[in-house]
Amino acid sequence: MALATSLRKTASKVINRFGGDVTYRQVSGGTYNPTTGAIVETETNTTIKGVVDAVRKQELNELVHEQDKKLIIAASDLTITPSLSDRVVISSIVHQIVKINVIEQDNTAIAVELFLRA
């Protein structure tokens, strides 16, 4: 457990030092508006640090495509559990989350990899 705690702190320090600002947009289930016929979603934005990287060839599959991006964030910087319905805003571009990988040590989340599509 001590190793996991140490890794969690280290991941947060490294990502906060070398990462850039991104907006994590948590999307809550919407309500139906009968007047407009649209579903209204509730969004909660949180600014966090993250490292953006290209997707490697080994990570490509039916979910992850070559033009997608990978965002790595420290698990300790998130107060919520990431969901595929959430979005990430990087440089004013809204990205959909297509895959979530949690990097763990001793059942403790260290970092989260989010695969994104614009």
N, CA, C and O atoms as CSV, one atom per row, in Angstrom:
chain,resi,resn,atom,element,x,y,z
A,1,MET,N,N,0.811,-1.189,0.000
A,1,MET,CA,C,0.000,0.000,0.000
A,1,MET,C,C,0.861,1.262,0.000
A,1,MET,O,O,0.498,2.267,-0.611
A,2,ALA,N,N,2.001,1.206,0.686
A,2,ALA,CA,C,2.885,2.368,0.734
A,2,ALA,C,C,3.422,2.693,-0.651
A,2,ALA,O,O,3.571,3.863,-1.002
A,3,LEU,N,N,3.715,1.656,-1.443
A,3,LEU,CA,C,4.198,1.873,-2.807
A,3,LEU,C,C,3.113,2.555,-3.640
A,3,LEU,O,O,3.410,3.487,-4.388
A,4,ALA,N,N,1.891,2.117,-3.527
A,4,ALA,CA,C,0.791,2.703,-4.290
A,4,ALA,C,C,0.596,4.173,-3.916
A,4,ALA,O,O,0.375,5.008,-4.793
A,5,THR,N,N,0.674,4.490,-2.648
A,5,THR,CA,C,0.528,5.875,-2.191
A,5,THR,C,C,1.654,6.742,-2.735
A,5,THR,O,O,1.422,7.869,-3.173
A,6,SER,N,N,2.863,6.217,-2.705
A,6,SER,CA,C,4.015,6.938,-3.231
A,6,SER,C,C,3.887,7.159,-4.739
A,6,SER,O,O,4.167,8.252,-5.231
A,7,LEU,N,N,3.467,6.130,-5.471
A,7,LEU,CA,C,3.284,6.252,-6.920
A,7,LEU,C,C,2.180,7.254,-7.254
A,7,LEU,O,O,2.293,8.016,-8.215
A,8,ARG,N,N,1.140,7.246,-6.476
A,8,ARG,CA,C,0.020,8.174,-6.698
A,8,ARG,C,C,0.482,9.619,-6.543
A,8,ARG,O,O,0.127,10.475,-7.354
A,9,LYS,N,N,1.272,9.895,-5.503
A,9,LYS,CA,C,1.797,11.243,-5.277
A,9,LYS,C,C,2.773,11.640,-6.386
A,9,LYS,O,O,2.751,12.776,-6.861
A,10,THR,N,N,3.625,10.703,-6.793
A,10,THR,CA,C,4.602,10.976,-7.845
A,10,THR,C,C,3.918,11.275,-9.171
A,10,THR,O,O,4.309,12.204,-9.877
A,11,ALA,N,N,2.898,10.491,-9.513
A,11,ALA,CA,C,2.153,10.726,-10.755
A,11,ALA,C,C,1.534,12.119,-10.755
A,11,ALA,O,O,1.587,12.825,-11.762
A,12,SER,N,N,0.957,12.508,-9.646
A,12,SER,CA,C,0.343,13.822,-9.547
A,12,SER,C,C,1.384,14.930,-9.706
A,12,SER,O,O,1.143,15.905,-10.419
A,13,LYS,N,N,2.530,14.791,-9.053
A,13,LYS,CA,C,3.584,15.808,-9.150
A,13,LYS,C,C,4.101,15.943,-10.578
A,13,LYS,O,O,4.246,17.057,-11.082
A,14,VAL,N,N,4.378,14.815,-11.234
A,14,VAL,CA,C,4.944,14.843,-12.592
A,14,VAL,C,C,3.930,15.426,-13.580
A,14,VAL,O,O,4.284,16.276,-14.397
A,15,ILE,N,N,2.695,14.985,-13.512
A,15,ILE,CA,C,1.677,15.471,-14.447
A,15,ILE,C,C,1.377,16.943,-14.199
A,15,ILE,O,O,1.185,17.695,-15.154
A,16,ASN,N,N,1.333,17.369,-12.949
A,16,ASN,CA,C,1.085,18.782,-12.659
A,16,ASN,C,C,2.245,19.667,-13.088
A,16,ASN,O,O,2.043,20.832,-13.432
A,17,ARG,N,N,3.455,19.127,-13.072
A,17,ARG,CA,C,4.618,19.915,-13.482
A,17,ARG,C,C,4.738,20.003,-15.002
A,17,ARG,O,O,5.014,21.077,-15.538
A,18,PHE,N,N,4.535,18.897,-15.693
A,18,PHE,CA,C,4.783,18.852,-17.130
A,18,PHE,C,C,3.514,18.883,-17.980
A,18,PHE,O,O,3.593,19.071,-19.194
A,19,GLY,N,N,2.362,18.705,-17.369
A,19,GLY,CA,C,1.112,18.686,-18.123
A,19,GLY,C,C,0.565,20.072,-18.370
A,19,GLY,O,O,1.011,21.056,-17.779
A,20,GLY,N,N,-0.408,20.129,-19.255
A,20,GLY,CA,C,-1.081,21.384,-19.557
A,20,GLY,C,C,-2.488,21.376,-19.001
A,20,GLY,O,O,-3.000,20.335,-18.589
A,21,ASP,N,N,-3.110,22.545,-18.992
A,21,ASP,CA,C,-4.479,22.659,-18.500
A,21,ASP,C,C,-5.458,22.058,-19.504
A,21,ASP,O,O,-5.392,22.340,-20.700
A,22,VAL,N,N,-6.356,21.235,-19.005
A,22,VAL,CA,C,-7.466,20.698,-19.790
A,22,VAL,C,C,-8.726,20.848,-18.941
A,22,VAL,O,O,-8.660,20.950,-17.716
A,23,THR,N,N,-9.853,20.859,-19.603
A,23,THR,CA,C,-11.122,20.951,-18.885
A,23,THR,C,C,-11.815,19.603,-18.965
A,23,THR,O,O,-12.124,19.110,-20.050
A,24,TYR,N,N,-12.052,19.021,-17.814
A,24,TYR,CA,C,-12.812,17.771,-17.751
A,24,TYR,C,C,-14.267,18.156,-17.564
A,24,TYR,O,O,-14.622,18.822,-16.591
A,25,ARG,N,N,-15.111,17.733,-18.504
A,25,ARG,CA,C,-16.523,18.095,-18.493
A,25,ARG,C,C,-17.355,16.870,-18.125
A,25,ARG,O,O,-17.545,15.966,-18.938
A,26,GLN,N,N,-17.848,16.856,-16.885
A,26,GLN,CA,C,-18.710,15.768,-16.437
A,26,GLN,C,C,-20.123,16.045,-16.932
A,26,GLN,O,O,-20.681,17.116,-16.691
A,27,VAL,N,N,-20.696,15.061,-17.629
A,27,VAL,CA,C,-22.035,15.219,-18.206
A,27,VAL,C,C,-23.005,14.338,-17.429
A,27,VAL,O,O,-22.839,13.121,-17.351
A,28,SER,N,N,-24.018,14.974,-16.860
A,28,SER,CA,C,-25.053,14.246,-16.124
A,28,SER,C,C,-26.231,13.991,-17.042
A,28,SER,O,O,-26.470,14.733,-17.995
A,29,GLY,N,N,-26.960,12.934,-16.744
A,29,GLY,CA,C,-28.131,12.579,-17.533
A,29,GLY,C,C,-29.050,13.755,-17.742
A,29,GLY,O,O,-29.323,14.523,-16.820
A,30,GLY,N,N,-29.519,13.886,-18.950
A,30,GLY,CA,C,-30.329,15.035,-19.291
A,30,GLY,C,C,-31.806,14.835,-19.014
A,30,GLY,O,O,-32.266,13.747,-18.668
A,31,THR,N,N,-32.520,15.919,-19.179
A,31,THR,CA,C,-33.975,15.891,-19.050
A,31,THR,C,C,-34.577,16.258,-20.393
A,31,THR,O,O,-34.013,17.053,-21.144
A,32,TYR,N,N,-35.706,15.682,-20.683
A,32,TYR,CA,C,-36.388,15.920,-21.954
A,32,TYR,C,C,-37.201,17.205,-21.878
A,32,TYR,O,O,-37.974,17.415,-20.944
A,33,ASN,N,N,-37.011,18.066,-22.886
A,33,ASN,CA,C,-37.774,19.298,-22.989
A,33,ASN,C,C,-38.848,19.079,-24.058
A,33,ASN,O,O,-38.528,19.056,-25.246
A,34,PRO,N,N,-40.114,18.916,-23.659
A,34,PRO,CA,C,-41.161,18.622,-24.634
A,34,PRO,C,C,-41.426,19.768,-25.612
A,34,PRO,O,O,-41.926,19.531,-26.712
A,35,THR,N,N,-41.101,20.994,-25.232
A,35,THR,CA,C,-41.316,22.138,-26.114
A,35,THR,C,C,-40.372,22.103,-27.310
A,35,THR,O,O,-40.786,22.313,-28.450
A,36,THR,N,N,-39.092,21.833,-27.033
A,36,THR,CA,C,-38.091,21.830,-28.114
A,36,THR,C,C,-37.842,20.433,-28.665
A,36,THR,O,O,-37.310,20.283,-29.765
A,37,GLY,N,N,-38.222,19.412,-27.906
A,37,GLY,CA,C,-37.969,18.035,-28.334
A,37,GLY,C,C,-36.533,17.611,-28.131
A,37,GLY,O,O,-36.109,16.590,-28.672
A,38,ALA,N,N,-35.769,18.377,-27.360
A,38,ALA,CA,C,-34.352,18.091,-27.134
A,38,ALA,C,C,-34.127,17.598,-25.714
A,38,ALA,O,O,-34.924,17.853,-24.811
A,39,ILE,N,N,-33.029,16.890,-25.542
A,39,ILE,CA,C,-32.612,16.458,-24.212
A,39,ILE,C,C,-31.558,17.439,-23.723
A,39,ILE,O,O,-30.550,17.660,-24.394
A,40,VAL,N,N,-31.785,18.020,-22.568
A,40,VAL,CA,C,-30.876,19.003,-21.985
A,40,VAL,C,C,-29.961,18.293,-20.999
A,40,VAL,O,O,-30.422,17.667,-20.044
A,41,GLU,N,N,-28.657,18.397,-21.241
A,41,GLU,CA,C,-27.668,17.767,-20.354
A,41,GLU,C,C,-27.175,18.784,-19.330
A,41,GLU,O,O,-27.179,19.989,-19.582
A,42,THR,N,N,-26.753,18.285,-18.177
A,42,THR,CA,C,-26.133,19.117,-17.164
A,42,THR,C,C,-24.631,18.866,-17.206
A,42,THR,O,O,-24.183,17.724,-17.108
A,43,GLU,N,N,-23.856,19.936,-17.352
A,43,GLU,CA,C,-22.397,19.809,-17.463
A,43,GLU,C,C,-21.721,20.499,-16.284
A,43,GLU,O,O,-22.113,21.590,-15.870
A,44,THR,N,N,-20.687,19.830,-15.750
A,44,THR,CA,C,-19.865,20.394,-14.679
A,44,THR,C,C,-18.416,20.372,-15.147
A,44,THR,O,O,-17.856,19.306,-15.401
A,45,ASN,N,N,-17.811,21.552,-15.259
A,45,ASN,CA,C,-16.439,21.659,-15.752
A,45,ASN,C,C,-15.440,21.757,-14.608
A,45,ASN,O,O,-15.667,22.453,-13.618
A,46,THR,N,N,-14.317,21.037,-14.770
A,46,THR,CA,C,-13.221,21.079,-13.813
A,46,THR,C,C,-11.918,21.208,-14.588
A,46,THR,O,O,-11.663,20.420,-15.499
A,47,THR,N,N,-11.087,22.191,-14.241
A,47,THR,CA,C,-9.785,22.350,-14.894
A,47,THR,C,C,-8.758,21.526,-14.139
A,47,THR,O,O,-8.596,21.663,-12.927
A,48,ILE,N,N,-8.062,20.660,-14.883
A,48,ILE,CA,C,-7.021,19.813,-14.304
A,48,ILE,C,C,-5.816,19.816,-15.242
A,48,ILE,O,O,-5.891,20.320,-16.362
A,49,LYS,N,N,-4.725,19.257,-14.782
A,49,LYS,CA,C,-3.522,19.114,-15.606
A,49,LYS,C,C,-3.526,17.734,-16.239
A,49,LYS,O,O,-3.957,16.757,-15.627
A,50,GLY,N,N,-3.042,17.665,-17.470
A,50,GLY,CA,C,-2.962,16.393,-18.158
A,50,GLY,C,C,-1.879,16.420,-19.220
A,50,GLY,O,O,-1.481,17.487,-19.689
A,51,VAL,N,N,-1.407,15.246,-19.594
A,51,VAL,CA,C,-0.399,15.108,-20.635
A,51,VAL,C,C,-1.074,14.482,-21.849
A,51,VAL,O,O,-1.621,13.382,-21.771
A,52,VAL,N,N,-1.029,15.197,-22.977
A,52,VAL,CA,C,-1.636,14.723,-24.216
A,52,VAL,C,C,-0.565,14.020,-25.037
A,52,VAL,O,O,0.560,14.505,-25.160
A,53,ASP,N,N,-0.931,12.870,-25.596
A,53,ASP,CA,C,0.008,12.077,-26.391
A,53,ASP,C,C,-0.749,11.490,-27.575
A,53,ASP,O,O,-1.977,11.409,-27.572
A,54,ALA,N,N,0.003,11.088,-28.573
A,54,ALA,CA,C,-0.591,10.398,-29.717
A,54,ALA,C,C,-0.867,8.948,-29.332
A,54,ALA,O,O,-0.249,8.411,-28.414
A,55,VAL,N,N,-1.783,8.337,-30.029
A,55,VAL,CA,C,-2.095,6.928,-29.805
A,55,VAL,C,C,-1.037,6.088,-30.519
A,55,VAL,O,O,-0.708,6.356,-31.675
A,56,ARG,N,N,-0.509,5.081,-29.839
A,56,ARG,CA,C,0.480,4.189,-30.447
A,56,ARG,C,C,-0.206,3.130,-31.291
A,56,ARG,O,O,-1.377,2.818,-31.070
A,57,LYS,N,N,0.508,2.584,-32.246
A,57,LYS,CA,C,-0.061,1.562,-33.131
A,57,LYS,C,C,-0.572,0.352,-32.356
A,57,LYS,O,O,-1.561,-0.261,-32.757
A,58,GLN,N,N,0.081,0.003,-31.261
A,58,GLN,CA,C,-0.326,-1.146,-30.454
A,58,GLN,C,C,-1.671,-0.915,-29.775
A,58,GLN,O,O,-2.336,-1.875,-29.384
A,59,GLU,N,N,-2.078,0.336,-29.631
A,59,GLU,CA,C,-3.315,0.669,-28.937
A,59,GLU,C,C,-4.521,0.767,-29.884
A,59,GLU,O,O,-5.656,0.927,-29.434
A,60,LEU,N,N,-4.272,0.670,-31.179
A,60,LEU,CA,C,-5.356,0.776,-32.156
A,60,LEU,C,C,-6.218,-0.472,-32.127
A,60,LEU,O,O,-5.707,-1.588,-32.038
A,61,ASN,N,N,-7.531,-0.278,-32.202
A,61,ASN,CA,C,-8.489,-1.381,-32.278
A,61,ASN,C,C,-9.801,-0.834,-32.803
A,61,ASN,O,O,-9.831,0.260,-33.365
A,62,GLU,N,N,-10.884,-1.572,-32.631
A,62,GLU,CA,C,-12.171,-1.106,-33.144
A,62,GLU,C,C,-12.694,0.120,-32.410
A,62,GLU,O,O,-13.527,0.847,-32.950
A,63,LEU,N,N,-12.228,0.363,-31.200
A,63,LEU,CA,C,-12.639,1.563,-30.445
A,63,LEU,C,C,-11.700,2.742,-30.664
A,63,LEU,O,O,-12.148,3.880,-30.802
A,64,VAL,N,N,-10.403,2.470,-30.695
A,64,VAL,CA,C,-9.392,3.521,-30.766
A,64,VAL,C,C,-8.851,3.593,-32.193
A,64,VAL,O,O,-8.381,2.599,-32.746
A,65,HIS,N,N,-8.929,4.790,-32.777
A,65,HIS,CA,C,-8.484,5.005,-34.149
A,65,HIS,C,C,-7.177,5.791,-34.182
A,65,HIS,O,O,-6.762,6.376,-33.182
A,66,GLU,N,N,-6.547,5.793,-35.333
A,66,GLU,CA,C,-5.225,6.403,-35.484
A,66,GLU,C,C,-5.218,7.901,-35.183
A,66,GLU,O,O,-4.233,8.405,-34.644
A,67,GLN,N,N,-6.277,8.619,-35.511
A,67,GLN,CA,C,-6.318,10.066,-35.299
A,67,GLN,C,C,-6.714,10.457,-33.878
A,67,GLN,O,O,-6.706,11.643,-33.548
A,68,ASP,N,N,-7.057,9.496,-33.036
A,68,ASP,CA,C,-7.425,9.784,-31.649
A,68,ASP,C,C,-6.213,10.256,-30.857
A,68,ASP,O,O,-5.073,10.098,-31.294
A,69,LYS,N,N,-6.469,10.835,-29.695
A,69,LYS,CA,C,-5.423,11.285,-28.782
A,69,LYS,C,C,-5.580,10.552,-27.460
A,69,LYS,O,O,-6.644,10.023,-27.136
A,70,LYS,N,N,-4.481,10.537,-26.704
A,70,LYS,CA,C,-4.503,9.935,-25.379
A,70,LYS,C,C,-4.171,11.032,-24.367
A,70,LYS,O,O,-3.203,11.773,-24.535
A,71,LEU,N,N,-4.977,11.124,-23.328
A,71,LEU,CA,C,-4.755,12.082,-22.250
A,71,LEU,C,C,-4.484,11.308,-20.981
A,71,LEU,O,O,-5.266,10.438,-20.599
A,72,ILE,N,N,-3.374,11.620,-20.324
A,72,ILE,CA,C,-3.029,10.959,-19.059
A,72,ILE,C,C,-3.186,11.985,-17.943
A,72,ILE,O,O,-2.600,13.067,-17.981
A,73,ILE,N,N,-3.995,11.618,-16.948
A,73,ILE,CA,C,-4.218,12.492,-15.802
A,73,ILE,C,C,-3.963,11.709,-14.520
A,73,ILE,O,O,-4.116,10.488,-14.487
A,74,ALA,N,N,-3.577,12.414,-13.478
A,74,ALA,CA,C,-3.355,11.772,-12.181
A,74,ALA,C,C,-4.702,11.417,-11.573
A,74,ALA,O,O,-5.609,12.248,-11.536
A,75,ALA,N,N,-4.834,10.207,-11.105
A,75,ALA,CA,C,-6.094,9.760,-10.509
A,75,ALA,C,C,-6.464,10.603,-9.290
A,75,ALA,O,O,-7.645,10.810,-9.009
A,76,SER,N,N,-5.472,11.080,-8.582
A,76,SER,CA,C,-5.747,11.880,-7.383
A,76,SER,C,C,-6.313,13.259,-7.722
A,76,SER,O,O,-6.869,13.928,-6.851
A,77,ASP,N,N,-6.179,13.692,-8.979
A,77,ASP,CA,C,-6.703,15.000,-9.381
A,77,ASP,C,C,-8.188,14.950,-9.736
A,77,ASP,O,O,-8.828,15.991,-9.885
A,78,LEU,N,N,-8.736,13.741,-9.871
A,78,LEU,CA,C,-10.150,13.593,-10.187
A,78,LEU,C,C,-10.938,13.273,-8.925
A,78,LEU,O,O,-10.545,12.413,-8.138
A,79,THR,N,N,-12.035,13.961,-8.743
A,79,THR,CA,C,-12.892,13.681,-7.597
A,79,THR,C,C,-14.057,12.781,-7.996
A,79,THR,O,O,-14.857,12.376,-7.152
A,80,ILE,N,N,-14.147,12.472,-9.289
A,80,ILE,CA,C,-15.221,11.623,-9.811
A,80,ILE,C,C,-14.610,10.459,-10.576
A,80,ILE,O,O,-13.421,10.469,-10.893
A,81,THR,N,N,-15.424,9.465,-10.868
A,81,THR,CA,C,-14.988,8.355,-11.708
A,81,THR,C,C,-15.283,8.726,-13.158
A,81,THR,O,O,-16.431,9.023,-13.488
A,82,PRO,N,N,-14.272,8.715,-14.036
A,82,PRO,CA,C,-14.507,9.077,-15.433
A,82,PRO,C,C,-15.543,8.158,-16.087
A,82,PRO,O,O,-15.651,6.978,-15.756
A,83,SER,N,N,-16.291,8.730,-17.014
A,83,SER,CA,C,-17.342,8.006,-17.708
A,83,SER,C,C,-17.234,8.282,-19.210
A,83,SER,O,O,-16.751,9.337,-19.622
A,84,LEU,N,N,-17.685,7.330,-20.014
A,84,LEU,CA,C,-17.668,7.510,-21.466
A,84,LEU,C,C,-18.629,8.602,-21.923
A,84,LEU,O,O,-18.517,9.086,-23.049
A,85,SER,N,N,-19.563,8.993,-21.078
A,85,SER,CA,C,-20.478,10.077,-21.440
A,85,SER,C,C,-19.876,11.452,-21.173
A,85,SER,O,O,-20.427,12.460,-21.615
A,86,ASP,N,N,-18.759,11.508,-20.461
A,86,ASP,CA,C,-18.095,12.773,-20.173
A,86,ASP,C,C,-17.291,13.230,-21.391
A,86,ASP,O,O,-17.120,12.486,-22.356
A,87,ARG,N,N,-16.804,14.467,-21.322
A,87,ARG,CA,C,-16.013,15.032,-22.419
A,87,ARG,C,C,-14.798,15.746,-21.853
A,87,ARG,O,O,-14.735,16.051,-20.662
A,88,VAL,N,N,-13.823,16.009,-22.736
A,88,VAL,CA,C,-12.625,16.741,-22.352
A,88,VAL,C,C,-12.430,17.869,-23.365
A,88,VAL,O,O,-12.530,17.651,-24.572
A,89,VAL,N,N,-12.149,19.080,-22.863
A,89,VAL,CA,C,-11.912,20.222,-23.731
A,89,VAL,C,C,-10.422,20.558,-23.677
A,89,VAL,O,O,-9.871,20.855,-22.617
A,90,ILE,N,N,-9.780,20.503,-24.858
A,90,ILE,CA,C,-8.354,20.833,-24.974
A,90,ILE,C,C,-8.229,21.908,-26.044
A,90,ILE,O,O,-8.622,21.692,-27.190
A,91,SER,N,N,-7.685,23.061,-25.681
A,91,SER,CA,C,-7.516,24.185,-26.617
A,91,SER,C,C,-8.824,24.513,-27.332
A,91,SER,O,O,-8.843,24.677,-28.552
A,92,SER,N,N,-9.890,24.605,-26.593
A,92,SER,CA,C,-11.233,24.950,-27.081
A,92,SER,C,C,-11.860,23.895,-27.985
A,92,SER,O,O,-12.914,24.150,-28.567
A,93,ILE,N,N,-11.255,22.728,-28.121
A,93,ILE,CA,C,-11.813,21.642,-28.920
A,93,ILE,C,C,-12.396,20.602,-27.966
A,93,ILE,O,O,-11.711,20.118,-27.065
A,94,VAL,N,N,-13.666,20.267,-28.174
A,94,VAL,CA,C,-14.349,19.295,-27.322
A,94,VAL,C,C,-14.070,17.891,-27.860
A,94,VAL,O,O,-14.284,17.608,-29.039
A,95,HIS,N,N,-13.591,17.023,-26.975
A,95,HIS,CA,C,-13.274,15.640,-27.331
A,95,HIS,C,C,-14.206,14.689,-26.593
A,95,HIS,O,O,-14.531,14.891,-25.423
A,96,GLN,N,N,-14.618,13.668,-27.290
A,96,GLN,CA,C,-15.426,12.596,-26.704
A,96,GLN,C,C,-14.478,11.536,-26.152
A,96,GLN,O,O,-13.457,11.235,-26.771
A,97,ILE,N,N,-14.802,10.976,-25.007
A,97,ILE,CA,C,-14.008,9.889,-24.433
A,97,ILE,C,C,-14.490,8.585,-25.052
A,97,ILE,O,O,-15.670,8.247,-24.959
A,98,VAL,N,N,-13.565,7.843,-25.692
A,98,VAL,CA,C,-13.955,6.593,-26.344
A,98,VAL,C,C,-13.466,5.360,-25.583
A,98,VAL,O,O,-13.982,4.260,-25.782
A,99,LYS,N,N,-12.474,5.543,-24.715
A,99,LYS,CA,C,-11.957,4.416,-23.923
A,99,LYS,C,C,-11.279,4.970,-22.675
A,99,LYS,O,O,-10.658,6.033,-22.708
A,100,ILE,N,N,-11.408,4.231,-21.576
A,100,ILE,CA,C,-10.804,4.634,-20.303
A,100,ILE,C,C,-9.963,3.480,-19.773
A,100,ILE,O,O,-10.452,2.358,-19.639
A,101,ASN,N,N,-8.694,3.761,-19.471
A,101,ASN,CA,C,-7.810,2.788,-18.822
A,101,ASN,C,C,-7.359,3.367,-17.488
A,101,ASN,O,O,-6.858,4.490,-17.432
A,102,VAL,N,N,-7.533,2.620,-16.438
A,102,VAL,CA,C,-7.052,3.044,-15.120
A,102,VAL,C,C,-5.773,2.276,-14.822
A,102,VAL,O,O,-5.757,1.046,-14.847
A,103,ILE,N,N,-4.706,3.008,-14.542
A,103,ILE,CA,C,-3.428,2.392,-14.193
A,103,ILE,C,C,-3.406,2.249,-12.680
A,103,ILE,O,O,-3.500,3.233,-11.946
A,104,GLU,N,N,-3.279,1.006,-12.225
A,104,GLU,CA,C,-3.385,0.719,-10.788
A,104,GLU,C,C,-2.139,0.034,-10.259
A,104,GLU,O,O,-1.389,-0.604,-10.997
A,105,GLN,N,N,-1.944,0.187,-8.962
A,105,GLN,CA,C,-0.933,-0.554,-8.211
A,105,GLN,C,C,-1.574,-0.945,-6.897
A,105,GLN,O,O,-2.024,-0.082,-6.143
A,106,ASP,N,N,-1.620,-2.222,-6.618
A,106,ASP,CA,C,-2.195,-2.718,-5.368
A,106,ASP,C,C,-3.641,-2.240,-5.178
A,106,ASP,O,O,-4.039,-1.837,-4.085
A,107,ASN,N,N,-4.416,-2.297,-6.274
A,107,ASN,CA,C,-5.828,-1.886,-6.292
A,107,ASN,C,C,-6.042,-0.408,-5.970
A,107,ASN,O,O,-7.130,-0.017,-5.545
A,108,THR,N,N,-5.011,0.413,-6.169
A,108,THR,CA,C,-5.113,1.849,-5.970
A,108,THR,C,C,-4.868,2.529,-7.309
A,108,THR,O,O,-3.852,2.281,-7.959
A,109,ALA,N,N,-5.797,3.386,-7.722
A,109,ALA,CA,C,-5.649,4.098,-8.993
A,109,ALA,C,C,-4.494,5.087,-8.903
A,109,ALA,O,O,-4.433,5.911,-7.991
A,110,ILE,N,N,-3.573,4.991,-9.873
A,110,ILE,CA,C,-2.405,5.880,-9.929
A,110,ILE,C,C,-2.642,6.978,-10.960
A,110,ILE,O,O,-2.478,8.163,-10.670
A,111,ALA,N,N,-3.031,6.571,-12.163
A,111,ALA,CA,C,-3.281,7.501,-13.261
A,111,ALA,C,C,-4.424,6.956,-14.108
A,111,ALA,O,O,-4.792,5.785,-14.017
A,112,VAL,N,N,-4.966,7.832,-14.925
A,112,VAL,CA,C,-6.059,7.454,-15.813
A,112,VAL,C,C,-5.689,7.867,-17.236
A,112,VAL,O,O,-5.310,9.011,-17.486
A,113,GLU,N,N,-5.805,6.911,-18.164
A,113,GLU,CA,C,-5.607,7.191,-19.582
A,113,GLU,C,C,-6.970,7.325,-20.231
A,113,GLU,O,O,-7.793,6.412,-20.161
A,114,LEU,N,N,-7.207,8.461,-20.861
A,114,LEU,CA,C,-8.453,8.686,-21.571
A,114,LEU,C,C,-8.129,8.763,-23.057
A,114,LEU,O,O,-7.300,9.571,-23.477
A,115,PHE,N,N,-8.775,7.933,-23.839
A,115,PHE,CA,C,-8.609,7.969,-25.293
A,115,PHE,C,C,-9.699,8.874,-25.831
A,115,PHE,O,O,-10.881,8.661,-25.565
A,116,LEU,N,N,-9.293,9.897,-26.598
A,116,LEU,CA,C,-10.190,10.979,-26.994
A,116,LEU,C,C,-10.349,11.076,-28.504
A,116,LEU,O,O,-9.426,10.782,-29.263
A,117,ARG,N,N,-11.527,11.491,-28.920
A,117,ARG,CA,C,-11.808,11.728,-30.343
A,117,ARG,C,C,-12.486,13.080,-30.475
A,117,ARG,O,O,-13.463,13.370,-29.784
A,118,ALA,N,N,-11.953,13.908,-31.377
A,118,ALA,CA,C,-12.532,15.242,-31.621
A,118,ALA,C,C,-13.675,15.149,-32.606
A,118,ALA,O,O,-14.288,16.164,-32.938
